[in-house]
Amino acid sequence: MRDWLYNVGDFWIYALFGGSAVVCFLLAPIIGNRLGLTVPNKDRGQETDASQLGPFWHVAAAQEALVTLTAVVLAFSLVEVQDNLRKTEELVAKEAGQLNSMDRQLFRYGDPKVSQMRPLLWTYLESIVHDEWPALRAGSRSPRTTEAVQTLARAVFALDPQPGRQTTIYDKVLASLDEIADLREQRISASGLQLTREFWYLTFTLVAILIILSAMVEPVSYGMVSIAAQGVAIALLAALVFSTDSPFKGQISVSPTPLEHALTLMKGRT
């Protein structure tokens, strides 16, 4: 279900969340009235002491408190998912920089045979963009990308550097290879970042309670519109959290652009 929503696009996610809220919150007072749940607003337009307020005002106070609580929960969650997205973008940019650095080290090694190893690095980077990136949407890795990095690693380990400059650069190449492997694992791990199901269960429970309270409100136009407006606001905030929940899913997601830019630089290095 979640993957299907991501595939339909952000516009339809907002439309689905917002439209569902409009329907539920507009129908709730009507259905509640037919079921005899309506609490009449006998104190409308009167200023009374808190102890003299009728049932309607208690319902209104409960609604206000729940709307505030739901908005706070969603706001904190939005901060968390945005932070996850930003950190993942920084991770991808760091990985692109490290790949570019390793290509530069191979280029400066000083051995034509080693320079011929650079296409293996390019193949690995291309595999990340074309093979592994789609797999990250499912939180998995690409076997082709794994094979590409293993081929690169075997070629690096087979080198026999000469003492001096080559040995110094070779040590840096090994360090870069280790860093690239670590960054890949971190990127794959980041693909599984998302809010827990319990969070969404809590959010839907709070919204359901709001709908139940709305069923106790008189089905008059101004009251129904006011309730629906609150519901839509909560639903749109929830849609924003949902659309940015997974770093590699949906339209608001991490882009492979830094890797593509690094590949262009590497192939242009002569």
Order of alpha helices (4+ residues) and beta strands (2+ residues): alpha-alpha-alpha-alpha-alpha-alpha-alpha-alpha-alpha-alpha-alpha
